[in-house]
Amino acid sequence: MHQRIVILDFGSQYTQLIARRVREAGVYSEIYPCTIGVDEVQAMNPHGLILSGGPASVYDDGAPQLDPGMLGLTRADGSPVPVLGICYGLQSMAHLKNGSVQRASAREFGRAELIIDEANNLFHDVPTGSSVWMSHGDHLADVPPGYQLIAHTRNAPVAAVRSVEAPLYGVQFHPEVVHTQHGARILGNFALRICGCDGDWTAASFVDEKVDEIRELVGEDHVILGLSGGVDSSVAAVLLHRALGDQLTCVFVNNGLLRKGEWEEVQATFRDHFHINLEAVDASAQFLERLEGIVDPERKRVVIGNTFVDVFDESTARIARRVGRKAAYLAQGTLYPDVIESVSFKGPSATIKTHHNVGGLPEGMELKVIEPFRELFKDEVRAIGRLLEVPESIVGRHPFPGPGLAIRILSDVDTGKLALLREADHIFIQELHESGLYDEVWQAFAVLLPVQTVGVMGDERTYENVCALRAVTSVDGMTADWAHLPAEFLAHVSNRIVNEVSGINRVVYDISSKPPATIEWE
């Protein structure tokens, strides 16, 4: 087993980013709810423990509280397990140790300049004056007895502390987000310098271990994988094929919500290049019929998820007749951001939106679910895809939501609106490729707005649809900034869409970041 760091989730939307930063340092990490028992964590023999942030105040009724035993865990050799508290994690530690946590006069949100008061392992090679990201309503007013102040900011007299006698640390800011200038180094310092981990966890070791795990789990059973042609499901398909060979059948469903040319491209890639068993099912009419008249995006997701299950049930029956036995497992390319934005499965975090592959599947589904990438981020899956020699045209592809174009039409869905959106989106992506900008953005797409505006084409008045373009830069999809694409490029794309897509007479560009917006509009 790899050395591991356990992360306790107190409800932060960014807990998964902590795990990602720790894994960047080559250390395996796992996330568990803050309600997990001390004995369970002790049995894992962790090399370190991190307490996440969270939305609550330590004084709120029902606020998650830190079990005192978590600060007294020991390793197999009897040495203490180091602990790092982040934001609410720091406040919960301080509250437990008789420090003073108070409501701040004003919520502190945004960048601050970190002034390091004491040289120590946590801030090794982190220059004083570095930018850190604050997001809190409470703050630590008085350091607990036996703790020492090691950093502050202009607005936060206590920005970081450590215990004088034990390897216990806390920071008020969020080192896990990209806005903190040296956040990855701070978490790496905790994992490698303070916890003493070797940093030997890699994508290659993940692949080898996951292949063995899948083989042991599946045995002689058959697995169905829902293939979309995107990065996640494609890399999952190749990984599962390595583990199971012909015990895997991929089912590619045309839900009528795919991008232009996707139905043909995916079939050619997986049949001809990968030689994977593929069943292609054109269920577009069924999906569009069930989506008729639905505007609410959450209802769209549920309808699409339920229809997928119905189609899969029919497909598995056909596959069972062909291979002579029923499939026992459904594999999906679910990622961490999908999970955290859908259900609070590990801690009391807030639900932002439901993803069809984690929150929309009915309880009556017979197949057991395999999600080999459930604990990974997109960039980690891309690294694994390259290791598995998945073509760069797939590995480098932008994310695409499971519900497809349905949640990029901000109204009810029909074939006419889909045709408009497909063409506009195709033009945008095509121009990004031809201008060499595609790989510079994390995700780009078009959105069809429920708005019509007056325009003039030639000497005639038009009253047609508005298309919004969205492009963001990101590392992991949990936070993102709007892409500052050249004005000339955007003008060219707008001109092409208005001239070539009959029914759209206006194009706008989305300059919202995440947070406060999400990447997708719905």
C-alpha positions in Angstrom: 0.0 0.0 0.0 1.2 3.5 -0.7 1.7 6.0 2.1 -1.5 8.0 2.3 -2.8 11.2 3.6 -6.4 11.2 4.8 -8.5 14.3 4.2 -11.6 15.0 6.3 -14.3 16.9 4.5 -16.1 19.5 6.5 -18.2 20.6 3.6 -16.0 22.7 1.4 -16.6 22.8 -2.3 -12.9 22.6 -2.8 -12.0 19.6 -0.6 -11.2 17.6 -3.8 -8.6 20.2 -4.7 -6.7 19.4 -1.6 -6.5 15.8 -2.7 -5.4 16.9 -6.1 -2.6 19.1 -4.8 -1.4 16.3 -2.5 -1.4 13.8 -5.4 0.6 16.4 -7.4 3.3 15.9 -4.8 3.3 12.1 -5.5 1.4 11.2 -2.4 -1.8 9.1 -2.4 -4.7 10.8 -0.7 -8.3 9.8 0.2 -11.3 11.9 1.3 -13.7 10.8 4.0 -16.5 12.6 5.8 -15.7 14.5 8.9 -18.1 12.2 10.8 -15.8 9.2 10.3 -14.6 7.5 13.5 -11.2 8.0 15.0 -10.6 4.2 15.0 -11.4 3.9 11.3 -8.9 6.6 10.4 -6.3 5.0 12.8 -6.8 1.7 11.1 -5.8 3.3 7.7 -2.3 4.1 9.2 -2.2 7.5 7.6 1.0 9.4 7.3 -0.9 12.7 7.6 -4.3 14.2 8.2 -5.8 17.3 6.6 -9.0 19.0 7.8 -10.8 20.8 5.0 -12.7 24.1 5.0 -16.4 24.3 5.3 -19.4 26.7 5.2 -20.4 26.5 8.8 -19.3 28.4 11.9 -17.9 26.3 14.8 -20.6 27.9 17.0 -23.6 27.1 14.7 -26.1 24.5 15.9 -25.3 21.3 14.1 -22.0 22.5 12.9 -19.6 19.6 12.2 -17.1 19.3 15.1 -13.7 17.8 15.2 -13.2 14.7 17.2 -10.4 15.4 19.7 -8.9 12.0 19.0 -8.1 13.1 15.4 -5.3 15.3 16.9 -3.8 12.3 18.7 -3.5 9.7 15.9 -0.3 7.7 15.8 1.6 5.8 13.0 2.6 2.2 13.2 6.0 3.2 14.6 4.3 5.2 17.4 5.1 8.7 16.1 2.3 11.3 15.9 0.4 11.8 12.7 0.8 15.4 11.5 -2.4 17.4 11.0 -3.0 20.5 8.8 -6.2 22.4 9.3 -7.5 24.7 6.5 -9.9 27.6 7.2 -12.7 25.8 9.0 -10.3 23.0 9.7 -8.0 25.5 11.5 -11.0 27.0 13.4 -12.2 23.6 14.5 -8.7 22.8 15.8 -8.4 26.1 17.6 -11.9 25.9 19.1 -11.1 22.4 20.4 -7.8 23.7 22.0 -9.4 26.7 23.7 -8.5 29.3 21.0 -10.8 32.1 20.3 -12.8 31.9 17.0 -14.9 35.0 16.3 -17.3 36.3 13.6 -15.3 38.7 11.4 -16.6 42.2 11.1 -16.8 41.6 7.3 -16.4 38.4 5.3 -12.9 38.2 3.9 -13.0 36.9 0.3 -10.2 37.3 -2.2 -6.5 37.6 -2.4 -4.3 38.7 0.5 -0.6 39.2 1.0 0.9 36.5 3.3 3.5 37.8 5.7 5.6 34.9 7.1 6.5 35.5 10.8 8.5 32.3 11.4 10.6 30.2 9.0 9.3 26.6 9.2 8.8 23.5 7.1 5.2 24.4 6.1 6.4 27.6 4.3 9.8 26.2 3.1 10.7 28.1 -0.2 7.5 30.2 0.1 8.5 33.8 -0.2 6.9 36.3 2.3 4.5 38.6 0.5 3.1 35.8 -1.6 -0.6 36.0 -2.6 -3.0 33.7 -0.8 -6.8 33.2 -1.2 -9.1 34.0 1.7 -12.7 32.9 2.0 -14.1 33.0 5.5 -16.7 34.7 7.7 -15.1 33.7 11.0 -11.5 34.1 12.0 -9.1 33.0 14.7 -8.8 36.0 17.1 -6.5 34.3 19.7 -4.0 31.5 19.2 -4.7 28.5 21.4 -2.4 27.8 24.3 0.7 25.9 23.2 0.4 27.2 19.6 2.5 29.8 17.9 1.7 32.4 15.2 3.7 31.7 12.0 2.0 34.0 9.4 -0.4 36.9 9.1 -2.0 39.2 6.5 -3.1 42.8 6.7 -6.7 41.8 7.5 -6.0 38.5 9.3 -3.7 38.8 12.3 -3.7 35.0 12.5 -3.2 33.5 9.0 -1.2 30.4 10.1 -0.3 28.7 13.3 1.6 25.6 14.6 1.7 23.7 17.8 5.0 24.1 19.7 5.1 20.5 20.8 3.3 18.5 18.2 3.2 18.4 14.4 -0.1 20.3 14.2 -0.5 23.2 11.8 -3.3 25.4 10.6 -3.9 28.1 7.9 -6.8 30.5 7.6 -6.3 30.8 3.8 -7.0 28.1 1.1 -3.7 26.7 -0.3 -5.6 24.2 -2.5 -7.0 26.8 -4.9 -5.0 28.1 -7.9 -5.5 31.7 -6.6 -3.0 31.0 -3.8 0.4 31.7 -5.4 2.4 28.9 -3.8 -0.4 26.7 -2.5 0.7 23.5 -4.2 4.2 24.0 -2.6 2.6 24.5 0.9 0.6 21.3 0.6 3.6 19.6 -0.9 5.7 20.8 2.1 3.1 19.3 4.5 3.0 16.0 2.7 6.8 15.5 2.0 8.6 17.6 4.6 6.3 17.4 7.6 4.6 14.0 7.0 7.8 12.5 5.5 6.1 10.8 2.6 8.2 9.4 -0.2 6.1 10.9 -3.1 6.0 7.6 -5.1 2.4 7.6 -6.2 2.2 8.1 -10.0 -0.3 7.6 -12.9 1.6 4.4 -13.8 1.2 3.0 -10.4 -2.5 3.9 -10.5 -3.0 2.1 -13.8 -1.3 -1.1 -12.5 -3.3 -1.1 -9.3 -6.6 -0.2 -10.9 -6.2 -3.0 -13.5 -5.6 -5.6 -10.8 -8.5 -4.2 -8.7 -10.9 -4.3 -11.7 -9.9 -7.9 -12.5 -10.4 -9.0 -8.9 -13.8 -7.3 -8.7 -15.2 -8.4 -12.0 -13.9 -12.0 -12.1 -15.6 -13.8 -14.9 -18.5 -11.3 -15.2 -19.2 -9.0 -18.2 -19.0 -5.2 -18.0 -21.0 -2.6 -20.0 -19.4 0.8 -20.4 -21.4 3.9 -21.3 -19.2 5.5 -24.0 -19.7 9.2 -24.9 -16.5 9.7 -26.9 -15.2 12.3 -24.4 -12.0 12.0 -22.5 -13.3 10.4 -19.3 -15.3 7.5 -20.8 -12.8 7.0 -23.6 -9.8 6.6 -21.2 -12.0 4.4 -18.9 -12.8 2.2 -21.9 -9.2 1.7 -22.7 -8.3 1.0 -19.1 -11.1 -1.5 -18.7 -10.2 -3.1 -22.0 -6.7 -3.6 -20.8 -8.0 -5.3 -17.6 -10.9 -7.3 -19.1 -10.5 -7.7 -22.9 -13.6 -9.1 -24.5 -15.4 -9.1 -21.1 -16.0 -5.4 -21.9 -18.7 -4.1 -24.3 -19.0 -0.4 -24.8 -22.4 1.0 -25.5 -22.5 4.3 -27.4 -25.9 5.9 -27.4 -27.0 8.6 -29.8 -29.3 10.7 -27.6 -29.8 13.3 -30.2 -27.8 15.7 -28.1 -24.4 15.1 -29.6 -22.1 17.6 -31.3 -21.8 17.7 -35.1 -20.2 14.6 -36.5 -19.8 12.9 -33.1 -22.0 9.9 -33.9 -19.8 8.8 -36.8 -16.5 9.8 -35.3 -16.9 7.8 -32.1 -17.9 4.6 -33.9 -14.9 4.8 -36.2 -12.4 5.5 -33.4 -13.4 2.7 -31.1 -14.1 0.0 -33.6 -11.2 0.7 -36.0 -8.5 2.1 -33.7 -9.1 0.4 -30.3 -10.8 -2.8 -31.6 -13.2 -2.7 -28.6 -16.6 -4.4 -28.7 -19.0 -1.5 -29.5 -22.7 -1.5 -29.7 -24.0 1.8 -31.2 -27.7 2.6 -30.4 -29.5 5.4 -32.1 -32.1 6.4 -29.5 -32.3 10.1 -30.5 -36.1 10.0 -31.2 -36.7 8.4 -27.7 -34.7 11.0 -25.9 -36.1 14.0 -27.7 -39.7 12.7 -27.2 -39.2 12.5 -23.5 -37.5 15.9 -23.3 -40.4 17.6 -25.1 -41.5 20.8 -23.3 -39.0 20.5 -20.4 -37.2 23.7 -19.6 -35.8 23.1 -16.0 -32.2 21.8 -16.3 -32.5 19.5 -13.3 -35.6 17.8 -14.9 -33.6 17.5 -18.1 -30.8 15.7 -16.3 -33.1 13.3 -14.6 -35.1 12.5 -17.8 -31.8 12.0 -19.7 -30.4 9.8 -16.9 -33.5 7.7 -16.7 -33.7 7.3 -20.5 -30.1 6.2 -20.6 -30.9 3.5 -18.1 -33.9 2.3 -20.2 -31.7 2.2 -23.3 -29.0 0.4 -21.4 -31.4 -2.2 -20.2 -32.4 -2.9 -23.7 -28.8 -3.0 -24.8 -27.7 -5.3 -22.1 -30.4 -7.8 -23.0 -29.1 -7.8 -26.6 -25.5 -8.1 -25.4 -26.4 -10.9 -23.0 -27.9 -12.9 -25.9 -24.7 -12.4 -27.9 -22.2 -13.3 -25.2 -24.3 -15.9 -23.6 -24.6 -14.2 -20.1 -25.9 -11.1 -18.5 -23.6 -8.2 -17.7 -23.1 -7.6 -14.0 -21.5 -4.1 -14.1 -22.0 -0.7 -15.6 -18.7 1.3 -16.0 -18.7 5.1 -16.2 -16.1 7.8 -16.5 -17.3 9.8 -13.5 -14.8 12.3 -12.1 -14.4 14.1 -8.8 -15.9 17.4 -10.0 -19.0 15.5 -11.2 -19.4 14.0 -7.7 -18.9 17.1 -5.6 -21.3 19.1 -7.7 -24.0 16.5 -7.6 -24.2 14.8 -4.1 -22.7 15.3 -0.7 -21.4 11.8 -0.6 -18.5 12.6 1.5 -19.4 15.4 3.9 -22.0 18.1 4.3 -21.2 20.1 1.1 -23.9 21.9 -0.8 -25.4 20.5 -4.0 -24.8 22.7 -7.0 -26.3 20.6 -9.8 -26.9 17.0 -10.6 -24.8 15.1 -13.2 -26.7 12.3 -15.0 -24.0 9.8 -14.3 -23.9 10.3 -10.5 -27.2 11.8 -9.4 -29.8 10.8 -12.0 -29.6 7.0 -12.0 -32.7 5.3 -10.4 -32.2 3.0 -7.4 -33.8 0.1 -9.3 -31.0 -0.3 -11.8 -29.8 -3.9 -11.8 -26.2 -3.3 -12.8 -23.5 -2.6 -10.2 -21.5 0.5 -11.0 -17.7 0.7 -11.6 -16.2 4.2 -11.7 -12.4 3.8 -11.9 -11.8 7.6 -12.1 -14.3 8.7 -9.4 -11.5 10.1 -7.2 -9.5 11.8 -10.1 -9.5 15.1 -11.9 -9.6 15.7 -15.6 -5.8 16.4 -15.9 -5.0 13.2 -14.0 -7.2 11.2 -16.4 -5.5 12.8 -19.4 -2.1 11.8 -17.9 -3.4 8.2 -17.6 -4.8 8.4 -21.2 -1.4 9.4 -22.6 0.2 6.5 -20.6 -2.3 4.2 -22.2 -1.5 5.6 -25.6 -4.9 7.0 -26.2 -4.7 9.4 -29.3 -4.1 13.1 -28.4 -7.2 14.0 -30.4 -9.2 12.3 -27.6 -7.0 12.9 -24.6 -6.8 16.7 -25.3 -10.5 17.1 -26.1 -12.5 19.6 -24.1 -15.0 18.3 -21.4 -18.5 17.7 -22.7 -21.4 17.3 -20.2 -23.3 14.0 -20.1 -26.7 15.6 -20.9 -25.0 17.0 -24.0 -26.5 20.0 -25.8 -29.7 19.8 -23.8 -28.2 21.9 -21.0 -26.8 24.3 -23.5 -30.2 25.2 -24.8 -31.7 27.4 -22.1 -35.3 26.4 -22.9 -37.1 23.4 -24.1 -35.2 21.2 -26.6 -36.3 20.4 -30.2 -34.5 19.5 -33.4 -34.6 23.0 -34.8 -32.8 24.5 -31.8 -30.3 21.6 -31.7 -29.5 22.2 -35.4 -28.8 25.9 -34.7 -26.6 25.2 -31.6 -24.7 22.4 -33.4 -23.7 24.6 -36.2 -22.7 27.5 -34.0 -20.7 25.3 -31.7 -19.0 23.6 -34.6 -17.9 27.0 -36.0 -16.5 28.1 -32.6 -14.5 24.9 -32.0 -13.3 24.7 -35.6 -12.0 28.3 -35.4 -10.3 27.6 -32.1 -8.4 24.7 -33.7 -7.4 26.7 -36.8 -6.3 29.7 -34.8 -4.1 27.5 -32.5 -6.2 28.5 -29.5 -8.0 25.2 -28.7 -5.3 23.8 -26.4 -5.0 27.2 -24.6 -8.5 26.9 -23.1 -9.9 24.3 -20.7 -13.4 24.3 -22.3 -15.2 26.2 -25.0 -18.8 25.9 -26.3 -21.8 27.8 -27.6 -25.1 28.3 -25.7 -28.4 29.0 -27.3 -30.3 31.6 -25.2 -34.1 31.9 -24.8 -33.9 35.4 -26.3 -34.6 36.8 -29.7 -33.4 40.2 -30.8 -33.9 42.6 -33.7 -31.1 42.7 -36.3 -30.5 44.0 -39.8 -29.2 41.8 -42.6 -29.0 43.6 -45.9 -31.9 46.0 -45.9 -34.2 43.6 -44.0 -35.2 43.5 -40.4 -34.5 40.2 -38.6 -35.9 38.9 -35.3 -33.8 35.8 -34.4 -31.9 33.9 -31.7 -29.0 35.0 -29.6 -26.0 32.7 -29.2 -23.5 33.0 -26.3 -19.9 31.8 -26.5 -18.2 30.5 -23.4 -14.5 29.7 -23.1 -12.6 29.3 -19.8 -9.1 28.5 -18.6 -8.6 26.1 -15.7 -6.4 23.5 -14.3 -9.0 21.1 -12.8 -12.4 22.4 -13.5 -13.2 23.3 -9.9 -12.2 26.9 -10.4 -11.9 28.7 -13.8 -11.4 32.1 -15.3 -12.9 33.3 -18.5 -10.6 33.0 -21.5 -9.2 36.3 -22.7 -9.6 35.4 -26.4 -8.4 38.0 -28.9 -11.1 40.5 -29.9 -10.3 39.9 -33.6 -10.9 36.2 -33.2 -14.2 36.6 -31.4 -15.3 39.1 -34.1 -14.4 36.6 -36.8 -16.3 33.8 -35.0 -19.3 36.0 -34.5 -19.3 37.0 -38.1 -19.2 33.4 -39.3 -22.0 32.3 -37.0 -24.4 35.1 -38.0 -23.7 34.7 -41.7 -23.7 30.9 -41.8 -26.3 29.9 -39.2 -29.7 31.0 -40.4 -31.7 31.8 -37.3 -29.0 33.5 -35.2 -28.5 37.2 -35.6 -26.5 38.1 -32.5 -23.5 36.6 -30.6 -22.3 37.5 -27.1 -19.3 36.4 -25.1 -19.5 35.2 -21.4 -16.8 36.9 -19.2 -17.9 35.2 -15.9 -15.4 33.2 -13.8 -16.0 30.2 -11.5 -16.8 31.1 -8.8 -19.2 32.8 -8.7 -20.6 31.3 -12.0 -20.3 27.7 -13.0 -18.6 26.7 -16.3 -21.8 25.4 -17.9 -24.8 27.7 -17.9 -27.1 25.0 -16.6 
